Amino acid sequence: MERLRERLLEERAQLLEEIDALSYLHSDGLATTTEYEHYGNHMADIGTETFEHEKDLALEMNLRRLLQATEDALRRMEQGSYGICANCGEQIPLERLEVLPQATLCIRCKRLQEKQH
């Protein structure tokens, strides 16, 4: 269990670092431009820039979701509910937690969830 906790802490630190790097790009103006900065640019250049900006935003949102899942897992560890399936209440196999330490569902419940969507 301590090994999983250390891994979650490492993942949290890495995610925070990546989010900070993306946020820096946006706050420093490196990834955003104003309406007038496009004047004279080719439409394809503007499209590429817009695409890259949207891609960065989607990446940042995904990193934030992963960070939340990691912090939730650490919180469950502190509360003593880590490794217990949120759906059926059974123990999540250690093998699954080693692959996905943020897992909240056992494999059976995860498969059922995926079939429903």
Secondary structure, DSSP 8 states (H G I E B T S, - for coil): -HHHHHHHHHHHHHHHHHHHHHHHHHHTTSS---GGGGTT--HHHHHHHHHHHHHHHHHHHHHHHHHHHHHHHHHHHHHT-TTB-TTT--B--HHHHHH-TT--S-HHHHHHHHHH-
